[in-house]
Amino acid sequence: MALIGAGGQGRSNLRQLFHLDDVQVTAVADPCTEWDLDRFYYKGKAGRLPVKAEIEKHYSEKTPHFRVADYEDFRVMLDKQKAIDAVLIATPDHLHAYVSLVAMRQGKHTYCEKPLTHNIREARLVAEVARQNGRGHADGQPGPLTRRHPSDCEWIWAGAIGAVREVHSWVPTKRWNPELTGLPQEKPPVPAGLNWDLWIGPREPRPWHPAYAPVTWRDFWAFGTGAFGDFGCHDMDAPCWALDLVAPESIEPSAPTRAIRRSSRTVASAITTSRQ
């Protein structure tokens, strides 16, 4: 396997792969050599080189002098590392679809962090390419595997709380950059070791600013999908599963304040679903 996106979540996912005897991580790609994550819940160092070192340390316990290939550009990695069977994608949201499509079209199986894509159009395209190429494409949504979700569903299926006609799902969260009331205007120099153009990817170019990365990119619609994309798949999964809910008939969005993008990390995200 190869890891694409070696930030905090990529590093967390990587450590789970270490428990699998039939998986070996042989390459890593990230446009940043090193991220300092001490002020975030991930803590420690991430980025291409710290994660490369962690992979080599792990596998060297059984294979002395084990080496991992590291790349700034994941496309170069896929061109050169032909033996890769699958990739784990843990980039910011705005790159999920692009990286997935490139990898699948080169015959790779893909595991992509949630949300599967940045928008619905991208999701439909990813699904179509997966069908055409016959490649496995999994979404990083571990909720159904936890003990809580099956228990919730079993209670509802057993009628323990009676007929369910309405569900409220919420998460208490906030913006990463609460002091900002608009897009950053300052233009500080790009940090050493970061290829900002590659990090931006298919989005319209803009100057680097520390409000964007690491981690805090969710505050900006160009890169993230706000609290809904961050937590919706976790907190809304159980009711959708238990009640066999599919596409909604209507959606009404709201936010408590004007955000610095068109979708905010709201104080409370809620959805109400009714069944006939």
N, C-alpha and C positions, 0 to 999 in steps of 0.2 A: 504494500500500500504506500501511497504518498499522502502527505499532509499539505493542503493548500490553505494558507491562513494560519499563522503561528502566533496569534494573540492569546489572550487569556482563555477563551473558550476552546480554541484549537489545542492549546496545551492541556486543558482539562480532558478533552476527548482523547487526545493522544495517550494519556496515562491509562485510560480504560482499555486501549488496544494492547497495552503491555500485558494484560491478563490473558490474552488469547494466544495459545500455543501455535495455532495454524496461521498466524498473521505476523508479518515482519515489515516494519516501516523502513523504507530504503531511501526516501527522498523527501525533502521539505521545500516549499516555496513560499516566500513572503517578501513584499517590497521593502520591509524594514528590518534592519539588522538586529535591533534591540528596542524593546519597549520597557519602561519602568512602570510597573503596575502596583507599586506599594500603596498608592492612595485609593486604590479600588479593592473590591472584595477578592479579586484574584490573587493579589499580592505577588511579590517577587519580580523576576525578570521573564519576559517573553520576547517574541520576535524570532527571526530566522536563526541566528547563531546560538542564543541560549537554548532554544528547543532542539536544535541539531545536537548540541552537546549532551542534552538530557537523553536523547535517543541513543546516541553512541555509548553513553555510560550504561544504559540499561542492557543493551544487547551484548556489550563487551564482557558481561559477566559469564556468558556462555560461549561467545565468539570473540576471542581476543583480537584487539585492533580493528574491531568492526567500524566501518565508516559509512556516513550518510552523505548523499549528494545534496547540496543546497543551492537554491536558485532564487534570484530576485524576481524573475518572470515565470509564472507557472506554465506558460505556453512553451517556453524554451525547455523546461523540464519534461513536458510530455513529448516533445519532439526527440529528446535525447534518451530518455529513460523508457525504452520500448517494452521492458519487462513488467512495467507497472500493470497490475490487474484492476486496481480500484483506487479511488481517491476519497479522502475525507475533506470536505469543504467547510471551512469555518471562517470565511471572510465576513466583512460587513454585508448587510442585506443587499445593497445595491449591486453587488457582484455575484450573488448566488446563482441567478439564472445564467449569466454569461459564462461563468466558470463551468457550471454543470453542462451546458450545451457543448462547449468546446471539448470537455472530457468525454461525454457520451458519444459525440461524433467521431472520436478517436478510439471508440470501442471499450471505454473504461466503465466499470460499475461505479456508482457514485453514492456517497452518503453526505447529505448537505444539512447543515445546521438550520434550525427554524429561524424565521419563517422560510418556507421552501423557496419563495421568490419575493420580490419587492412589490409585485402587483399581480392582478388576476390574469392579465394578458400573458405575462411571462410564465405563469403557472401552466396555462394551457399549452404554451409552446413547449415547455419542458416535458409535459406529459406526452405530447405528440411525438417528440423525438425519442423519448424512452420507449414508446410503443414501436416506432419504426426500427429502432436499432436493437431492440430486444435486450437492452441493458437494464440491470437493476438500479433503481433510483429511490433511496430511502431518505426520509425526513428525520431530522434530529429532534424528535418529540418523545421523550422517555416516559411521559405521564402514564400511558396505558400499562407500562411494565411495573409501576409501583403498586404497593398493596392498597393504597387509598382509593384509586380509581375503580378497580374491580369491586371493592366493597360497596362503594357508592352505587354502582350499577346494580349489584345484587339486591341491595335494600329496595331500590325502586322497582325492580322486576318482581320482587316478592310481595310488593304492595305494602311494605312496612310503613309508609307515610301516606298511603292512599293515592288517589289519582293526582298526577302532577299536571297542572295547567299553566304554570308560570315559573320561570327560572330567572334568578338574578345572579350574575357572575361579576365579580369586581376584584380589583387589586389596588391597594394604596401605594401610589408611586408618584414621582415628581420628575421634573426636568433635571438633567445633569448640569445645565448652565443657567440657573435661575436668574442670574444677574443680566443676562442678555435680553434685550427687547427687539433685536433685529439681527441680521447677519453680521458677523464680525467684520470690522472695517480696517483693523490694523493688518499690516503685512510683514510679520516677523520672518526672519530667514528660515528656510526649511531645515530641520534638524539633520545633522550629519548621519548618514546611514539610511535615510528614508528617501525612496523614490516616490515622490508625491504624485507624479504623473501616472504611475502604475497604480497607486492606491486609489486615485480618482477613477481610473478605468474608463467606462463608457459615458460617465457623467460629464456635463459641461465643465470645462476647466475653471478653477477658482484659486485664489491664493491660499497657501497653507495658513492654518491657524490652530493653536493648541486646543481650541474649543471643539475641534472636529475629531481628534484622535489622541491617544487610544481611548476606546470604550465609549466616549461621549458623543460619537457620531449619531446615535439614536435620536438626538434632539433635532436633527435636520432631515427634512423630508427627502432631500436628494439622496441620502445615504441609508436612513433607517425608516421604520414604520411605526415609531412611537410605542406607547405602552400596549396598544392593541396587538401589534406584531410581535412584541417582546413577550407578553404574558398571555395573550388571548388563547394560544394553542394549549397552554397548560390549564388555565382556569375554566375554559369552555369545553374542554374535551370530554369530561365525564358526563355532563348533561346531554351533549350531542350523541354520545355513545349509548347512554342509558335509554334515551327517548327516540333513538333512531332518527335524529333530525338531519335534514339535508340542506339544500340551498334555501336561504330565507326569502320570504316574499317581499320584504321591505327592510330598509336599514335607515336609521336616523342618528347621525353623529352629533355630538355636542362637546364643548370644552369649557372649563370654568373661566379661563382667561385667554386672551389672544396670545398665541404661541409664536415662536420664532420660525415657524414653518407651518405648513397647512395641516399638520397632524401633531398634536402635542402629547407629551408624557403627562397624562391627566392625573389629578389627585385620585380620582376614582373612575374606572372604566366599567360601564355596566351594560348589560344586554338583557332584554326581556324577550322570551320566546313563548308563543302561545300555540297550543295544538287544538285543532278542531275536534 
